[in-house]
Amino acid sequence: MVYLLALILPVALLYSPKIETSGTVYIVKPMTITQERKSPAYDVFRQSQKVLQITTSSAATDEVATTNLVLNTNDVIHTNEILKTAELVIDQKELLIETEKKLEQFAVTKTDSTLLSKLNISAPTTPQFSQNKSQAATIRGNFELTEGVGIVDHIVSLRRVFEGQSFELGEVDLKAGMYQILVGSFEGELVAEIKDRMGLIIGEDRQKLLGLKRSGLFFSGPLLKVGQPSSIGMNARNVDERKIVETNLTASLYSGNYSLKKTTDTYPNVASLSSTIGLIEDRTKKNIATLSFRTVKDQSETLLFSQKWVDGLKNYLSEKLQIQYIPNSGLIIGRIMQDGKPVAGAQVVIENQAGIEPYYLDQFLIPQTEQTVTSANGFFVIPGLNSGRYQISGFIKDRHLGSQLYFVEENIVSYQEILTTVQTQSIVVRAFDAFTGQEQDADLILPGHEDVFSVVDGMGRYRTSAAQGLQEILVRPVSNGYLPFTYLQNSKKDHLHLPLIQDVFLDQIRIQKQIPTTDETAVLVAFAPAGNFDLHLTAENFDRKQIVYFNEKGAVTPTPVAGGGFIIYNLPIGLQEIILQDQNTDRTFSQVIYAEPAKNYIAHFSE
């Protein structure tokens, strides 16, 4: 495992799906780097001014360094060289006046009559507006810097991202503490980033565009709090609210390959859709070892249960049900949470294991064998499990709340929370040939959906209340020659892009590389459009000759290529992690997978 110590320096990839063409990017005005005198970074700002030998006088005479931003189809930001920074003093009223002028110019240029009619500025005498243009709207909201993030010689960007593509570019004024962006759709999320000259992310935030409300001529957007780069942590606490004694616990991420000094520590600079396995063990054996897969900025908790409580639960159920559990068997403890609060009255279904029933805990955390729904605390348990992966969904009557994968190991508690939200979102589904982009039909088995979901002419949509978590989507292409596979989906994504792979593609490469065939392993095909990354597996002693890289057309390459991906043949069965380190941006991308024999898996390593 020594090679995995390189994970101390995380890395990043910027991904645009193969099938999509880039949306139009509208730039209302150049981005302006500003610096408020009372911000935490002001001292650093002053030091930079001295180093650059810039004399700071009144705000009226200061020169403002601006950066023109251009987005291309690969979502890369190009900037003019920044020569100096200076303080911009502008109040909110001035910002709004300037904005109205720019929006008028934009509306006339883009011939948008709907937008122009909403502005408090007279329209041109003879506008020629097309009737086919989609409507546009302005989103405004508050913008904050937090967690010690400051602006000195950095680049600020704000954009709307949907289906992995960047669309409109917005603007930020730090003095006013505001942002605004003109959008053509309310789908996707707002992504705010602060980068240094080398392109390394200094601060970031992502907020989904859900449930926006109109405020006058504008829509109120979510608060953007740009803090430290995304990280993964455990969020651990004792279920009985006892204070955690850190000296008794060992906590780790990446399947034990990255140790945390405290359960409150995090692993920094991780791509937003990454997942990893966290493990907490108690040296005193008072608390049972707890396994939990974690995602970036995970809002769920990892609850710790005492060994005494777990033993008592198993004994109680054994006597009550007159059964005997297998020694060292695994145990699932879950909780259904909606917008941060436990859900009462929910049922739990184990979708991939028929005949296994959950038990629900009452207010005293005692399992009730006659109870059929969650109590006010939202807890459920499933004891006596073999090692493996379990897809579990929560329902209230026929309404699907959310789904979550649980990974079970011997003599360990697998704890996960099923996170759901009141505000449902629409998920765009696209199925296409991985290398030609040609649209394809496919049938999907979606967690929480009773019927088969069909993708017709390469596209479909479904709605979900799931807020977070990892799911397995079973994909069966309609056309002959394409492989059935399992797609690994992060519920944070607003889209489900399914690149279909032909049987002959994998077979020809296997023959070319003289890779042996075995039914006791799995195959993973992964897409990672940015090149120059190092690939690591947590599987011990894996033969790296069974890893093959390919480009965007599917041709084999000796090393990772931008726009391509990789194949891992003969991936060992069981719980595995695949980790990418981008050498250009210090960003870590990781994916958890529970591999089963003779199965094919497809995943994206992306933001």
ZARO-269072 format. One record per residue: x, y, z of N, C-alpha, C in turn. Coordinates in steps of 0.001 Angstrom, whole numbers, plus 500000, padded with zeros to 6 digits. Atoms other than C-alpha are relative to their C-alpha. Example, Ala and Ser with C-alpha at 12.3 -4.5 7.8 and 13.67 -1.06 7.14 Angstrom:
2
500890498810500000512300495500507800500900501200500000499180498810499940513670498940507140499230501090500730
// end
This chain:
607
500801498783500000500000500000500000500842501279500000499149498824499873503041502285500093499761500991498886500163499092501140502329503665496639498816500927500190501176499152499805499046505069497890500281501195500906499651498815499205500885507497500163500024501244499144500036498849500911500966509709497089498675500720500062501319499356499898497347510488497912500027501245500863499933498818499148498555513169500293499834501267499193500193498831500863498518515587497342498888499710499015501119500274500910495032515496495712500114500752498693499957499433501344494344516408492081498616500189499428501339499715500546491513517459489701499896499751498520500329500167501406489852516812486335498772500825499689501199499298500452487390518949484394499415499192498861500562500980500905484936516793482435498808500552499244501176499738500800482563517389479572499607498700499325500393501279500582480508514377478413500170499982498497499681500118501413481327513076474943498823500379499108501129499865500903477813513248473576499539501441499837500555498662500000477118516863474389500903500996499295499249498863500514478157519922472447499895501135500990499968498945499009479040523004474388498856500980499803501008498952500066476323525492475234500667501343499752499462498679500262476737529127474283500379500675501309499550499268498813478722531165476798499813501483499754500225498567500121477532534747477260500792500716501090499222499231499036479900537176478927499407501406500060500634498699499874478082540224480243501044501096500158498909499041499876481211542042481351501209499281500579498821500681499460484798541214482323499900499804501498499966500248498571485293539676485737500986500955500657499144499056499300486801542035488277500420499422501338499491500446498714489018541002491145499904501165500975500181498932499016488062543008494196500520499546501350499480500321498676489281543175497756499395500950501027500603499161498978487309544437500741500983500212501146498997499625499002489348546245503371499860499198501293500210500678498735487789544378506280500026498476499879500011501452500173488144540881504841501207499368500687498882500671499324490385538257506490501293500027499208498791500063500835492776538371503549500601501375499731499544498652500337493343542121503644501497500178500263498565499866499702496770541866505298500843499362498896499280500650501097497896539424502625499938500861498751500184499115501146496497541771500035500980501167500054499082498870499852498521544684501406501441499572499754498642500489500212501671542565501438500284499818498511499795500192501434501160541686497787500188501334499298499848498679500590500820545368496982501430500516500189498635499547499736504169546081498605501011499254499143499083500801500804505873543229496816500003500480498555500126499558501379504579544482493487500293501484499832499644498584500011505545548046494441498890500858499391501146499217500428502071549401493863499608500930501133500362499038498987501226552538495745498490500068500106501445499978499807497752552263497202499596501346500595500518498723499508496063555614497554498503499888500182501452500068499873492358556382497379499444499016498991500634500973500899489981553932495773499701500600498644500354499357501266489173556485493108501138499971499006498849499963500898492712556410491704500631498635499808499436501342500145493370552702492078499684499431498634500246500740501221493771550673488935499470498635500375500626501278499699491671547538488839500468498969498987499574501086500885493093544328487458498787499175499627501145500783500455490486542593485362500476498805499210499678501241500694490460539148483865498853499629499090501027500430500940488539538278480718499968498482499965500140501435499919487180534753480971499317499456498764500599500660501158486426532454478044499928498516500299500166501429499785485026528927478361499904499306498662500132500799501213485572526356475639499292498698500332500783501219499787484014522926475202500600499093501045499385500815498968486488521355477602499948500652501361500225499377498707485443523742480347501291500503500626498729499485499506488913525276480633499956501513499971500010498545499926489292528874481740501354500540499573498786499344500452491852530958479848499988501420500538499955498665499430493005534207481384501175500777499440498863499142500275495131537170480459500865500064501243499100499961498854498158537548482680499593501127500944500344498998498988497384539364485904501284500692500447498773499273499681499947542069486485499990500538501419500062499446498656498712543499489762498571499911500507501332499958499419495797543659492128499807501341500679500294498741499339494079546646493589498600499951500555501283500017499319491070547532495656498939500708499175501125499396500692487742548187493988498946500353501036501042499569499081485221550203495976498763500330499183501244499779500725481703549962494579498852499538500876501104500416499154478435549885496434498969499223499186500978500861500647475440547703495660499188500758498959500799499216500934473468550490493970500744500202498686499205499808501209476306551201491549500078498699499192499938501281500685476563547498490761498728499748499204501261500267500666472865547249489888499797500906498799500131499084501126472916550342487679500850499527498830499089500477501038475926549014485779499454498716499368500541501254500505474268545631485489498862500228499021501128499730500881471094547054483949500489500446498616499472499534501282473146548777481259500546498828499188499411501138500705475023545588480438498922499038499515501072500895500404471840543539480355499238500549498797500667499408501153470285546019477931500799499699498732499154500293501154473243545622475593499891498530499614500094501437500242473011541856475969498669499651499334501322500305500529469257541768475283499866500431498545500077499526501376469600543842472128500849499128499083499101500819500814472567541827470871499412498625499734500537501356500127470833538502471517498537499996499576501390499846500472467437539844470319499021499264500895500880500635499031465599538787473458498968501017500474501030499021499666462356540743473698499483499814501415500512500255498658461257539047476923500882500638501056499067499411499049464393540096478762499959501517499928499926498554500159464436543610477314498777500676500609501223499398499489460827544269478308499998500088501512499966500004498541461686543540481966501003500990500571499010499059499523464513546063482138499396501389500138500497498638499767463921549568483461500712501000499100499318499139500964465494551040480330499180499959498716500812499963501207463742552158477186500614499136498909499546500891501062463945549759474251500365500802498767499680499311501243465430550702470873498730500189499167501214499640500731462972552205468412499528498896499068500416501031500955462990549354465902500685498670500297499368501282499692463958546100467621499541498913499047500317501133500865464101542989465440500243498724500813499851501130499102463435540116467830499472498728499374500441501313500478463233536497466816499007499412500986501008500621499149460228534602468159500441498626500500499580501355499648462217531383468531501013499968501140498983499972498961464700532519471151499411499566501338500456500419498679464398530874474554500097501165500970500007498926499012463680533058477526501266499946500840498856499914499095466445534246479788499546500663501280500343499408498711466347535250483436501277500266500771498848499634499190468707536864485909499833499465501413499969500509498624469593535163489171500987500850500784499116499233499114471021537266491979500004499357501378499907500547498656472242536157495355501197500546500731498894499556499166474691536723498164501214499105499797498729500683500243478339535773497797500911500283501179499135499832498830480630535152500777501286499211499832498753500742499853484216534146501370500055499480501423499987500603498679484658531763504279501194499072500139498930500965499704487133529381505917501377500540499627498687499403500247490009531836505428500350500223498554499730499781501422489694532025501643499973501493499713499916498582500343490754535429500310500366500189498541499686499654501387491306537212497000501207500913499992498829499140500152494731538563496180500347500075498512499585500042501406496144537594492798499342498799499337500710501196500413493470535056491936498913500309498985501045499891501006490785534423489351498688499518500607501319500362499504487110534391490333499119499638498815500916500375501076484633532519488148498683499523500597501323500465499630480915531877488392499308499528498722500628500523501203479067529666485914498877499045500373501033501024499841475994527493485505500460498739499288499576501288500546476767523830484942498803499064499980501095500952500139474241521311483641500468498850499115499554501205500710474892517734482486501510500002499769498554499981500132478596518285483085500535501059499078499588498944500922478668521241480664499885501358500669500090498617499544479386524877481481499230500822498974500792499161500881476889527318480055500304501466500276499803498563499838476456530955481101501050500317501074499012499497499055479180532880482887499409501197500729500553498915499208478175535197485723501064500971500472499064499011499470479795538024487646499831500111501506499957499913498544480737538631491259500559501349500392499435498796499402481266541794493269500188499734501491499709500344498612482993541080496570499670501137500958500302498871499136482501544585497932498517500020500348501437500038499764478745544334497499499568498669500609500366501322499497478821540680498539498889499368499197501067500488500865476690539760495548500564499315498762499704500554501329476694537700492400498738500116499170501154500111500873474444537622489391500414499277498727499734500761501211474133535468486316498724499949499176501114500077500932471868535576483278499963498589499436500076501412500374470652532030482567498871499761499014501036500403500930468643530367479859499158498864500532500726501116499406467431527606482186500283499985501490499803500158498559466975526888485889500489498596500339499487501338499746468450523400485517501495500059500306498571500088499700471836522411486914500355500639501330499496499407498762473900524151489558500906501170499688499046498904500100475899527300490143501318499545500608498669500388499538479626526698490486500856501255500113499109498871499758481813529386492044501377499466500364498632500459499747485586528933492025500956501181500079498875499069499945488668530880492985501257499183499717498794500730500394491873529746491278501200500933500003498791499210500105495458530867491373500477499992498552499502499883501373497587531594488301500275498650499353499659501318500523498522527928487955498754499146499741501234500753500194494868526857487828499606499154501181500346500764498811494858525334491315498830500665500707501190499475499341491558525719493147500338500432501421499773499443498673491828527970496199498731499916500833501286500068499315488137528037497086498901499657499019501079500391500896484865526699495701498712499787500772501306500367499474481162526165496247499105499624498831500965500454501002478383524407494336498627499963500642501360499998499480474673524983494821499027499710498867500983500353501012471780523420492915498957501105499854501036499012500290469190525635491259498639499338500179501269500619499678466096524303492987499114500982500753500976499207499258462967526167494087500306501480500064499690498571499993464109529673493080498706500817500013501163499127499904461672532479493920500308501346499357499842498699500647461106535677491995500060501105501052499883498809499160462170538929493665500068501206499074500050498905500958461015541804491466500293499487498602499622500402501349462672541511488069500961498825499990498955501010499928465106538903489307499530498800500810500260501177499196465200535467490911501065499917501087499067500102498876466757534976494342500742498671499923499179501195500109469629532534494020500488499512501342499478500546498738471204530302496680501229500770500468498800499389499436473847531693499007501222499189499568498741500627500365477319530943497657501039500345501055498973499823498969479849530456500454501260499291499512498791500571500601483227529947498833501023499760501095499049500379498966485412528059501266501129499170499435498879500839500408488296525632501168499551498984498950500359501005501009488412523147498256499302498797500617500817501111499515486056520188498582500850498927500664499280501019499252487067517504501049499051498863500365500767501151499525485934514123502374500341499773501464499791500263498580485458513437506084499020498968500511500823501056499414483730511043508485498721500520500657501160499456499281481290513340510378499541499053501106500297501041499014481471510881513279499474500587501304500447499701498638479576511026516575499395498748500611500632501115499307478287508609519191498483500142499930501449499947500126474623507694518814499341500486501279500574499580498722474023508363522518500523501359500467499532498630499751475637511823522301501185500076500960498789499946499198478632510814524448501121500665499214498874499368500659481749512821523691500951498938499467499058500947500602484090510994521339501379500166500644498637500004499447487395510041522975500952499647498858499191500208501205489772510499520065501164499039500221498836500859499742492648508662521754499655498516499912500403501405500077490596505449521692499687499544498577500486500321501334489682505635518019501088500145498942499198499824501214491473505133514718499026500172498834500881499719501136489867506602511618500832500060498732499260500011501260490869506151507997499039500153498835500710499922501268489751506834504438500759499185498966499386500749501087490550505139501130500378498584500439499855501410499597490073501630502557501198499779500915498927500132499024492560502205505368501334500536499566498716499534500523495269503784503224500309501468500318499726498626499575494900507329504563499438500166501407500404499911498600494816507722508356499686501441500382500366498700499453493062510632510037500497500096501442499547499828498619494574512039513212498816500080500955501238499920499228491074512815514490498824499654499092501186500323500796487614511750513398499421501237499329500488498755500599486952515413512583500866500470498841499119499596501090489828515630510097499397499603498654500499500284501347489217515587506345501169499793499048499028500132501085491039514663503162499679501084498983500329498781500754491350517861501091500077499855498485499867499805501444490975518910497454499585498764499206500535501196500639488771516094496197498910500408499008501014499704501008486618516154493051498603499786500571501303499906499347482974516846493828499166498728499933500795501220500126481621513447492691500754498761500471499189501125499527484226511273494406499332499283501169500454500791498854483481508501496893501161499165500507498942500805499403485653506526499291499439499240501193500415500793498850485445504005502131500688500524501246499470499581498711485845505284505676499786498907501042500081501029498958486481503048508670500432500603501330499668499570498645486452503842512400500053498766500889499823501127499082487793501327514918500350500518501388499774499629498594487969501460518728501024499048500605498943500835499411491168500235520378499512499286501258500502500583498742489247499565523605498880498982499748501074500924500388486579497540521718498654500361500618501290499595499439483821499492523477499006500308498877500832499738501167482477500692520128500331498983498913499769500947501075482034498267517264500579500739498793499415499403501203484052498925514104498885500378499023501061499475500864482003501022511672500560500373498646499630499707501380482296501147507893498937500901499386500933499076500639480770503976505899500654500560498750499401499361501161481332505069502346499644501477500038500151498558499854481778508826502143500136500678498642499895499187501203481283511424499427500431501409500390499479498659499747482500514997499067498945500874500687500890499125499226480986517480501545498729499270500400501118500864499640478791514663502792499249500585501187500812499452498921475928515967504914499561498927500994500403501070499089475268512564506474501031499823501106499110500277498874476768511422509767500417498531499985499598501369499722478686508301510733499802499780501491500316500217498590477102507156513984500725498768500529499275501097499360479069504943516368499115499350501056500813500768499057477339502189518367500925499143500863499165500795499099478719500359521376499888498520499663500010501447500222479667496699521090498937499339500858501006500547499087477403496001524062498597500144499406501328499777500593474398497522522271499780499063498813500126500869501168475063495548519073499784498548500429500181501372499503475435492263520979498606499826500583501336500077499411472242493022522885498914499961498942500982499993501086470350493752519662499906498624499355500018501315500629471381490449518095499380498950500922500558500970499056470554488475521234498494500181500146501431499713499848467185490188521583499211499460498805500689500468501193466196489449517982500069498476499874499871501457500055467511485870518201498950499323500874500982500573499086465300485134521216498583500277499523501335499600500421462336487019519825499541499199498780500354500650501262462430485340516399500338498515499972499597501398499921463831481983517519500894499604498819499031500276501058466725482141515043501398500181500566498609499856499588470498481959515300500779500675498875499238499281501021472654484486513452501383499370499816498668500522500312475867483404511733501042500812500773498952499265499271478905484266513891500781500938499068499217498995500740480816487367512725499270500553498779500751499469501144478042488227510262499939501522500076500050498544500072477665491814509130498659500556500446501201499332499512475110494316510346499855501354499314500307498689500567473477497233508533499173500790500995500819499040499255472249500200510529499830501213499100500269498868500881470576502921508493499035500979500617500907498955499520468596506066508922499513500792498792500561499213501088466263507931506588499860501443500464499972498581499636466769511705506658499476500829498842500527499085501014464834514385504782500359501428500382499550498633499758466482517806504573500525500178501423499339499911498709468446517085507748499205499502501185500830500476498895465593515622509826499593498549499751500401501398500176464716511962510484498564499886499513501312500211500615461713510587508614499268498887500737500865501004499385458910508773510441499033499453498958501003500591500882456530506379508705500526499502498677499410500462501257458948505198506010500264498498500045499671501410500148459396501645504764501329499852499275498697500276500603462731500136503749499910498711499189500011501169500880463189497707500845501436499688499577498690500454500487466366495682500118499760499467498586500425500267501367466101495659496341500727498833499342499238501036500698468836493222495331500118498709500811499945501208499177468274490609498070498582499663500468501379500365499660464780489101498097499975499182501290500199500788498788463534487734501421500636500578501245499380499381498830465640489959503689499121501152500469500884498984499456463539492128505982500740500857501033499404499128498989464576495156508042499167499994501286500708499762498745463654495877511641500173501475500353500004498567499706462777499343512879500192500220501500499695499691498603464011500917516112498996500998500553500912499050499359461662502627518543500795501155500593499336498803499471462440505820520436501109499674500984498943500423499072464635503834522851501076499164499293499058500757500828466628502254519975499890498500500245500276501430499843465029498856520624499278499515498748500665500490501219464116496804517524498626499432500316501363500471499828460410496114517166499629499084498829500231500974501056459619492953515229498634500160499336501333499812500570455983493945514659499848501355499309500091498655500579456718497501513542500335499947498513499837500102501456456447498054509761500533501275499357499467498739500529457693501652509365500938500608501024499072499326499092460332503926510859499240500811501047500539499121498955459620505708514117500559501401499790499617498599500169460364509377514715501492500198499810498547499836500156464146508739514758500509499507498651499628500403501361464184507167511260500926498807499886499014501086500024466379504153512227499404498666499543500307501394500299466316500634510795501280499182500100498844500902499902468611497607511205499721498742499192500090501278500705469336494464509182501189499160500484498893500803499465471420491877511107500236498725499201499733501331500541473026488573510106500289499953498519499774499901501443474270489600506652501360499438499586498733500398500604476930488039504442500683501217499399499261498913500648479649490251502987499447500230498605500525499687501325478472492048499871499468501409499934500584498679500135476646495093498589498487499858499954501444500034499848473015495869499342499433501350499563500658498785500475470903498392497428498692500148500775501143499809499102468363499801499892499289501300499644500813498834500329465518502200499114498992500267501113501009499601499033463150504135501353498757500516499294501277499594500584459463504734500620499063500495501100501198499715499219456469506447502146498823499677499096501017500568500876453606504449500685500656499707498641499417500268501320454369504497496930501019501055499583499078498910500358456569507600497016501432499618500362498600500354499798460264506846496573500748501177500612499257498943499313462378508855499023501446500092499525498596500015500398465853507794497978500563498607500123499340501308499974468268504896497585501462500170500388498630499943499523471658504055498984500613498609499919499243501244499944474287501370498544500609499821501388499350500349498737475476499621501698501011498904499709498952501004500168478747497676501747500215499299501333499971500769498760478864494892504318501258499139500056498854500852499721481937493213505792499757499258501311500201500815498807482229490599508529500273500783501282499802499486498642481850491669512179500176501508500041499902498536500082481472495335511196498597500555499791501245499293500273478557497742511311500176500836498741500025499138501180477805499255507926498927501050500240500955498933499693476200502617508644499928501001498849500238498963501009474689504898505990498661500666500282501275499296499950471962507497505885499453500147498585500678499767501269469450507601503044499510501443500027500304498571499978469283511329502293499006500336498901501030499615500944466193512723500641499635501466500228500376498590499901464740516163500017498570500182499525501373499699500404461297517699499635499958500429498547499959499479501366462322519390496381500581498942499060499529500993500956462516516744493671500706500688498835499339499466501179464744517232490658499899499021498846500096500799501215464615516007487100501400499558499579498721500568500433467446513715485969499922499708498505499932500240501441468334513771482276500812498737499745499332501261500323469255510340480917500353499987498518499562500124501393471282509879477737500768498691499839499278501231500342472458506615476190500574500160498597499318499734501266474982506701473349501217499094499853498774500731500260477840504863471713501171500772500595498944499333499246480889505617473833500994500745499124498934499428500821483119506497470875499507500722498750500552499251501140480835507728468086498990501044500446501020499080499520478261509524470210498618499723499443501298500309500600475443507904468244499010499587501081501027500278499013472214507802470266499558498551499921500388501399499921471125504363471435498819499841500954501080500349499078468093502791473099500547499053501063499564500876498915468499501073476446498889499895501038500919500207498885466441499635479295500806500045501299499298499810498735467398500586482854499187499448501163500595500346498711466706499145486272500481501053500991499657498900499103466621502206488539499585499654501427500389500233498608466667501837492347498752500811500366501213499317499585463254502670493768498921500059498948500975499993501089461482502239490409499565498561499727500516501350500185459236499208490029500077499563498551500023500337501414459011499347486249501356500255499346498803499763500798461799499173483692499906501394499378499958498661500586462831502646482558500671499898498633499488500121501362463317502868478794500538501330499494499406498850500668465648505303477071499744499828498507500408500098501401464196505938473595500686501104499199499261499051500843466196507598470820501089500713500790498843499486499278469027508106473294499710500931501140500273499016498955467184510260475827498767499638500814501149500157499114464807510136478784500166500895501217499957499219498762463992511860482076499227499260501091500778500466498853462922510770485528500233500968501159499893499105498859462376512578488802500414499212501238499509500660498794463998511796492118500015500974501172499883499220498761463963512989495719501335499758500689498707500325499393467406511522496454500900501224500008499133498828499876469779514215497717501467499640499897498592500379499948472994512244498012500073498488500072499823501430499869474429508755497912500508499354498730499476500776501118475766506048495624498968498960499593500968500954500518473543503933493393500622499173498879499641500835501140473972501077490932498824499978499027501013500014501047472035501417487658500317498838499059499806501120500922471610498198485641499553500426498607500248499510501365471799498982481899500021498822499028500094501045501023470645496659479127499787500675498645500160499387501329471315498088475635499035499186499142500952500676500879468621497286473083500703499405498782499299500464501207470975496955470092500932498842500326499079501125499840472872493719469682501446500478499872498583499666500082476615493857470181500482500866501138499601499176498865476576496196473179499878499203501298499953500734498742477439494900476637498968500517500997500736499552498818475001494979479542501008500348501093499038499580498989476658496715482465499298500662501181500456499258498824476272498312485873500680501361500003499438498652499964476703502075485982499978500505501432499869499471498644477918503708489212499615501476499988500577498665500054475833506848489812500028500673501359500053499163498808476343509594492398498716500825499946501301499329500005472943511020493387500103501516499965499834498553500113474398514537493428499880500469498544499989499621501413474504514490489623498593500306499511501285499656500600471725516119487648499778499268498690500105500718501254472242513718484764500524498577500149499546501381500058472848510091483921500423499719498574499459500228501335475113509678480894500555498583499924499677501419500093475498506077479759500739499711498698499226500355501201478344505401477270499961498493499789500137501429500271477623502020475669501258499474499322498770500631500485480511499668474916499651498719499253500232501221500759480541496960472253500876498853500518499238501184499563481620493414473119501345499910499303498795500189500802484156493383470311501108500946500448498997499034499540485911496474471741500845499409501130499263500576498870486839494758475003500743498730499590499368501267500410487592491410473324501264500244499176498833499734500842489969492871470737501182500510500819498913499491499155491967494774473353500563498889500873499530501109499167492125491709475572500938499087499206499160500853500854493541489661472671501313500711499660498810499227500375495919492438471610501007500064501140499115499882498839497323492792475126500286498662500678499798501354499469497253489025475795499634499932501486500497500010498627495218489502478959499141498756500193500757501248499808493874486203480352498537500269500354501427499917499711490144485566480712499672499150501215500455500752498836488562484514483997498609500470500394501362499667499581484980484376485236499936500395501476499975499694498570486056485064488822500399501444500282499657498592499831486821488749488235499000500853499220500885499057500689485099491863486866500812500869499050499366499056500911485840494481484190499413501386500271500431498615499823485689498248484774500480500833498823499661499024501034485587500760481913499708501376500576500156498685499373486142504308483146500387501092499020499738498847500848486095507685481419500520501137500860499350498925499262488427510426482617500625500943498986499575499200501155488723513159479967501304500756500156498720499300499838491697514989481484501130498973500070498862500915499977495051513307480900500955500315501129498932499766499036498235513234482959499564499710501433500362500399498648496891511353485959500690498683500347499505501281499488498260508557488113498811499196500492501100500877499632495970505589488688500451499053501102499693500885498873495928503655491981498796499105500290501034500918499534493961500628493180500310499604501435499781500490498646493437499572496763500167498489500029499765501446500090493545495943495581501498499723500079498583500286499805496856494484496729500568499159498857499237500798500966499431493153494264499276499846498663500701500082501278497307493951491217500997500184498859499115499953501156499060493324487895499592501175499105500344498790500730499115496757486230500040499803498478500064500286501427499590495131482816498569499770499540501411500218500323495846494504482987499213501311499999500609498681500136495159498259482923500357500541498615499786499536501370494735499622479386499371501382499849500500498643500228494362503306478427499527500138498554500493499761501356492408504550475416499678501478499825500319498601500281491689507880473696498505500161499733501426499711500176488378509540472828499360499167498890500529500843501073488009507300469745500042498509500331499907501396499605488700504088471644501287499321499611498713500583500383492231503560470299500900499866501235499121500260498864494727502071472752501171500975500003498862499097499832497372504472474099500889499494501134499110500505498951500432503801476260499799500673501356500202499240498772499519506454478839498631500687499943501278499290500019496394508421479877499999501148498997500145498978501024495117510765477171498765500837500322501131499113499753492867513805477577498832499619499099501190500365500750489326512919476515499748498506499937500143501451500062489818509172476956499652499380501325500295500710498764489765506690479775500887498788500154499195501197499762490980503277480885499089498806500267500681501264499721489949499639481250500820499247501040499338500879499035490757497488484259499414498601499798500397501383500171490573493840483298500290499211501278499779500912498873490304491090485931500076500740501333500097499291498725489358493479488724499542499011501069500372500977498964489259491393491942498599500276500547501340499840499464485804490759493355500069500537501427500058499413498667484717492468496560500118501513499965499955498551499851485051496006497837501336500554499524498795499429500594487542498019495770499856501514499877499983498569500294488556501626495249500989500273498879499131499547501082489997503222492133500213501491500201499641498628499643491816506513492657500869500608498907499214499262500979493107509058490137500574501245500650499353498769499546495571511831490909500417500799498781499636499131501111495751514647488396501294500726500348498685499432499713499357515777488192500080501498499731499968498568500310498468519256486930499317500846501062500848499172499133495934520382489510499910499527501436500038500517498628496534518333492688498586499656500457501376500370499695492955517018492605499886498485500024500186501440499884491905513524493713498599499614499539501252500565500464489172511539491947499971498544500451500047501377499509488008508284493489498606499417499821501263500705500207485296505686492980500007498695500776500183501252499277484054502902495259499208499036499128500715501009500776482933499664493631500036498686500767500024501366499459481804496294494970499858499069498804499957500788501232482822494040492104499482498588500239500499501369499956481011490777491415500503499244498777499382500785501079482246487921489205499273500152498662500486500016501386481822488142485410499053501152499690500845498838500275480181491574485514500841501147499448499363498817500570480988494764483617499482501249500708500352498755499326481029498180485304500508501180499173499589498778500681481190501652483803499847501163500971500030498852499087481980504873485675500664501194499344499353498759500405482937508497485092500792500556501183499200499296499001485742510173487017499961501479499615500259498640500454484504513741486769499562500862501164500557499067499024483359516826488631498480499975499895
// end
